[in-house]
Amino acid sequence: MDKDRVAGLAKEIKGAVKEAVGKLVGDAKLQAEGRAGKTEGRVQNTVGGLKDSVRK
């Protein structure tokens, strides 16, 4: 498993938590930051998956 996949998953989880907290407290900015973090994590995870595929 590529380090990008691990880091991407961590960012995705962190973003999901941030988004949930923002939703809970009614902070739209925090929600948006969380969604952005989730997206960034998904992209990084995908890049890591592609790197894994190339290595095989």
CNS distance restraints for C-alpha pairs under 8 A (distance, minus, plus):
assign (resid   1 and name CA) (resid   5 and name CA) 6.77 0.50 0.50
assign (resid   1 and name CA) (resid   6 and name CA) 7.59 0.50 0.50
assign (resid   1 and name CA) (resid  48 and name CA) 7.81 0.50 0.50
assign (resid   1 and name CA) (resid  49 and name CA) 7.95 0.50 0.50
assign (resid   1 and name CA) (resid  52 and name CA) 6.69 0.50 0.50
assign (resid   2 and name CA) (resid   6 and name CA) 6.85 0.50 0.50
assign (resid   2 and name CA) (resid  48 and name CA) 5.40 0.50 0.50
assign (resid   2 and name CA) (resid  49 and name CA) 7.22 0.50 0.50
assign (resid   2 and name CA) (resid  51 and name CA) 7.11 0.50 0.50
assign (resid   2 and name CA) (resid  52 and name CA) 6.26 0.50 0.50
assign (resid   3 and name CA) (resid   7 and name CA) 6.14 0.50 0.50
assign (resid   3 and name CA) (resid  48 and name CA) 6.98 0.50 0.50
assign (resid   4 and name CA) (resid   8 and name CA) 5.74 0.50 0.50
assign (resid   4 and name CA) (resid  44 and name CA) 5.81 0.50 0.50
assign (resid   4 and name CA) (resid  45 and name CA) 5.88 0.50 0.50
assign (resid   4 and name CA) (resid  47 and name CA) 6.89 0.50 0.50
assign (resid   4 and name CA) (resid  48 and name CA) 4.62 0.50 0.50
assign (resid   5 and name CA) (resid   9 and name CA) 6.08 0.50 0.50
assign (resid   5 and name CA) (resid  44 and name CA) 6.46 0.50 0.50
assign (resid   5 and name CA) (resid  45 and name CA) 4.12 0.50 0.50
assign (resid   5 and name CA) (resid  46 and name CA) 7.08 0.50 0.50
assign (resid   5 and name CA) (resid  47 and name CA) 7.39 0.50 0.50
assign (resid   5 and name CA) (resid  48 and name CA) 4.63 0.50 0.50
assign (resid   5 and name CA) (resid  49 and name CA) 6.48 0.50 0.50
assign (resid   6 and name CA) (resid  10 and name CA) 6.27 0.50 0.50
assign (resid   6 and name CA) (resid  45 and name CA) 7.13 0.50 0.50
assign (resid   7 and name CA) (resid  11 and name CA) 6.23 0.50 0.50
assign (resid   7 and name CA) (resid  41 and name CA) 7.35 0.50 0.50
assign (resid   7 and name CA) (resid  44 and name CA) 7.38 0.50 0.50
assign (resid   7 and name CA) (resid  45 and name CA) 7.34 0.50 0.50
assign (resid   8 and name CA) (resid  12 and name CA) 6.09 0.50 0.50
assign (resid   8 and name CA) (resid  40 and name CA) 7.30 0.50 0.50
assign (resid   8 and name CA) (resid  41 and name CA) 3.99 0.50 0.50
assign (resid   8 and name CA) (resid  42 and name CA) 6.05 0.50 0.50
assign (resid   8 and name CA) (resid  43 and name CA) 7.22 0.50 0.50
assign (resid   8 and name CA) (resid  44 and name CA) 4.74 0.50 0.50
assign (resid   8 and name CA) (resid  45 and name CA) 4.45 0.50 0.50
assign (resid   9 and name CA) (resid  13 and name CA) 6.19 0.50 0.50
assign (resid   9 and name CA) (resid  41 and name CA) 5.82 0.50 0.50
assign (resid   9 and name CA) (resid  42 and name CA) 7.06 0.50 0.50
assign (resid   9 and name CA) (resid  45 and name CA) 6.18 0.50 0.50
assign (resid  10 and name CA) (resid  14 and name CA) 6.11 0.50 0.50
assign (resid  10 and name CA) (resid  41 and name CA) 7.11 0.50 0.50
assign (resid  11 and name CA) (resid  15 and name CA) 5.95 0.50 0.50
assign (resid  11 and name CA) (resid  37 and name CA) 6.02 0.50 0.50
assign (resid  11 and name CA) (resid  38 and name CA) 6.30 0.50 0.50
assign (resid  11 and name CA) (resid  40 and name CA) 7.10 0.50 0.50
assign (resid  11 and name CA) (resid  41 and name CA) 4.67 0.50 0.50
assign (resid  12 and name CA) (resid  16 and name CA) 6.18 0.50 0.50
assign (resid  12 and name CA) (resid  37 and name CA) 6.10 0.50 0.50
assign (resid  12 and name CA) (resid  38 and name CA) 4.04 0.50 0.50
assign (resid  12 and name CA) (resid  39 and name CA) 6.95 0.50 0.50
assign (resid  12 and name CA) (resid  40 and name CA) 7.16 0.50 0.50
assign (resid  12 and name CA) (resid  41 and name CA) 4.39 0.50 0.50
assign (resid  12 and name CA) (resid  42 and name CA) 6.25 0.50 0.50
assign (resid  13 and name CA) (resid  17 and name CA) 6.26 0.50 0.50
assign (resid  13 and name CA) (resid  38 and name CA) 6.93 0.50 0.50
assign (resid  14 and name CA) (resid  18 and name CA) 6.15 0.50 0.50
assign (resid  14 and name CA) (resid  34 and name CA) 7.44 0.50 0.50
assign (resid  14 and name CA) (resid  37 and name CA) 7.15 0.50 0.50
assign (resid  14 and name CA) (resid  38 and name CA) 7.39 0.50 0.50
assign (resid  15 and name CA) (resid  19 and name CA) 6.01 0.50 0.50
assign (resid  15 and name CA) (resid  33 and name CA) 7.22 0.50 0.50
assign (resid  15 and name CA) (resid  34 and name CA) 4.01 0.50 0.50
assign (resid  15 and name CA) (resid  35 and name CA) 6.02 0.50 0.50
assign (resid  15 and name CA) (resid  36 and name CA) 7.07 0.50 0.50
assign (resid  15 and name CA) (resid  37 and name CA) 4.42 0.50 0.50
assign (resid  15 and name CA) (resid  38 and name CA) 4.60 0.50 0.50
assign (resid  15 and name CA) (resid  41 and name CA) 7.96 0.50 0.50
assign (resid  16 and name CA) (resid  20 and name CA) 6.13 0.50 0.50
assign (resid  16 and name CA) (resid  34 and name CA) 5.82 0.50 0.50
assign (resid  16 and name CA) (resid  35 and name CA) 6.91 0.50 0.50
assign (resid  16 and name CA) (resid  37 and name CA) 7.70 0.50 0.50
assign (resid  16 and name CA) (resid  38 and name CA) 6.07 0.50 0.50
assign (resid  17 and name CA) (resid  21 and name CA) 6.15 0.50 0.50
assign (resid  17 and name CA) (resid  34 and name CA) 7.13 0.50 0.50
assign (resid  18 and name CA) (resid  22 and name CA) 6.11 0.50 0.50
assign (resid  18 and name CA) (resid  30 and name CA) 6.46 0.50 0.50
assign (resid  18 and name CA) (resid  31 and name CA) 6.52 0.50 0.50
assign (resid  18 and name CA) (resid  33 and name CA) 7.28 0.50 0.50
assign (resid  18 and name CA) (resid  34 and name CA) 4.71 0.50 0.50
assign (resid  19 and name CA) (resid  23 and name CA) 6.15 0.50 0.50
assign (resid  19 and name CA) (resid  30 and name CA) 6.23 0.50 0.50
assign (resid  19 and name CA) (resid  31 and name CA) 4.08 0.50 0.50
assign (resid  19 and name CA) (resid  32 and name CA) 6.87 0.50 0.50
assign (resid  19 and name CA) (resid  33 and name CA) 7.02 0.50 0.50
assign (resid  19 and name CA) (resid  34 and name CA) 4.15 0.50 0.50
assign (resid  19 and name CA) (resid  35 and name CA) 6.08 0.50 0.50
assign (resid  20 and name CA) (resid  24 and name CA) 6.07 0.50 0.50
assign (resid  20 and name CA) (resid  31 and name CA) 6.96 0.50 0.50
assign (resid  20 and name CA) (resid  34 and name CA) 7.84 0.50 0.50
assign (resid  21 and name CA) (resid  25 and name CA) 6.19 0.50 0.50
assign (resid  21 and name CA) (resid  30 and name CA) 7.59 0.50 0.50
assign (resid  21 and name CA) (resid  31 and name CA) 7.44 0.50 0.50
assign (resid  22 and name CA) (resid  26 and name CA) 5.68 0.50 0.50
assign (resid  22 and name CA) (resid  27 and name CA) 4.67 0.50 0.50
assign (resid  22 and name CA) (resid  28 and name CA) 6.32 0.50 0.50
assign (resid  22 and name CA) (resid  29 and name CA) 7.41 0.50 0.50
assign (resid  22 and name CA) (resid  30 and name CA) 4.77 0.50 0.50
assign (resid  22 and name CA) (resid  31 and name CA) 4.60 0.50 0.50
assign (resid  22 and name CA) (resid  34 and name CA) 7.88 0.50 0.50
assign (resid  23 and name CA) (resid  27 and name CA) 6.25 0.50 0.50
assign (resid  23 and name CA) (resid  28 and name CA) 7.11 0.50 0.50
assign (resid  23 and name CA) (resid  30 and name CA) 7.93 0.50 0.50
assign (resid  23 and name CA) (resid  31 and name CA) 6.03 0.50 0.50
assign (resid  27 and name CA) (resid  31 and name CA) 6.38 0.50 0.50
assign (resid  28 and name CA) (resid  32 and name CA) 6.16 0.50 0.50
assign (resid  29 and name CA) (resid  33 and name CA) 6.20 0.50 0.50
assign (resid  30 and name CA) (resid  34 and name CA) 6.13 0.50 0.50
assign (resid  31 and name CA) (resid  35 and name CA) 6.25 0.50 0.50
assign (resid  32 and name CA) (resid  36 and name CA) 6.15 0.50 0.50
assign (resid  33 and name CA) (resid  37 and name CA) 6.12 0.50 0.50
assign (resid  34 and name CA) (resid  38 and name CA) 6.18 0.50 0.50
assign (resid  35 and name CA) (resid  39 and name CA) 6.23 0.50 0.50
assign (resid  36 and name CA) (resid  40 and name CA) 6.12 0.50 0.50
assign (resid  37 and name CA) (resid  41 and name CA) 6.07 0.50 0.50
assign (resid  38 and name CA) (resid  42 and name CA) 6.19 0.50 0.50
assign (resid  39 and name CA) (resid  43 and name CA) 6.25 0.50 0.50
assign (resid  40 and name CA) (resid  44 and name CA) 6.22 0.50 0.50
assign (resid  41 and name CA) (resid  45 and name CA) 5.98 0.50 0.50
assign (resid  42 and name CA) (resid  46 and name CA) 6.10 0.50 0.50
assign (resid  43 and name CA) (resid  47 and name CA) 6.24 0.50 0.50
assign (resid  44 and name CA) (resid  48 and name CA) 6.24 0.50 0.50
assign (resid  45 and name CA) (resid  49 and name CA) 6.23 0.50 0.50
assign (resid  46 and name CA) (resid  50 and name CA) 6.24 0.50 0.50
assign (resid  47 and name CA) (resid  51 and name CA) 6.26 0.50 0.50
assign (resid  48 and name CA) (resid  52 and name CA) 6.22 0.50 0.50
assign (resid  49 and name CA) (resid  53 and name CA) 6.22 0.50 0.50
assign (resid  50 and name CA) (resid  54 and name CA) 6.22 0.50 0.50
assign (resid  51 and name CA) (resid  55 and name CA) 6.33 0.50 0.50
assign (resid  52 and name CA) (resid  56 and name CA) 6.60 0.50 0.50
